[in-house]
């Protein structure tokens, strides 16, 4: 049984690292073999890089990871030549890493703003579920692109983008919330790793479900998941 969260002055809200959310965290740990392009950063250069990254997201979402060549990305960015991409990125791996870094940062900020405002573990857990599901629902192209990268990316030597060790890092934010709730008496006794896995896996499957059923009522899904895990974790057994 994983021990509940306790502090020296009694239960207190932990500092949850909300940047480490969902299977998207795996992608930040890609072993990119290419060195960053050694170009000096300028305002115009950063704007061009952002334009290319957005075009890459669009191309991957529309065409799939393997079909999103520099030529296709250049078309969507309105660039006259793929050399303009190569000027800013050493190769496709560096560009893909930047795509993931940008979207992962967006998700981390989205989660932090919402979950860190909660004063109880029960509210934090519900907000975690609703906020992440809400992001998935309103950023479908971005999620489709990330899903394509997750399924198809291979680094130098064929290495995949995640392993068992990184999986534990994905679960850390939820485990912290669960230990907080146990320490505060809001949640019953349970193995926090098992519960964290159940919560995260339920959310991880939603982008795939939306591909098959794009007209789903995602808000209803979020409410149902929040209620399900609220009942599963609450203290008192009623």
Beta strands, then each sheet from edge to edge (+ up, - down):
end
